[in-house]
Amino acid sequence: MRIGPGITLIVVGAILAFAVRDHFSAVNLTALGIIIMLGGAAGIWLSYRLANQRRRADEKVIEPEVERQYRTTPPRERIADEPIDVTPLQHRPGYKRLRR
């Protein structure tokens, strides 16, 4: 069951529990509506749990040697002592544009 049928069961159960005012001697519609709503909520929860279980099974373990190759922060010995100027050339003071 996915989320659509679960929501449908919750809506149908709510209609039976709170909107229908008929009385039958054999069936209590309020109790039946609440049971159907609980079934819809359980279906939504179960579909969520199964979807996340499949997602966790697809995750791969990365070896530390491979992870070190793709590290985004440089090692301590490669960090610059002074800040690097990343200002574009045309915006730096003293820049003279060459004319062709």
Beta strands, then each sheet from edge to edge (+ up, - down):
end
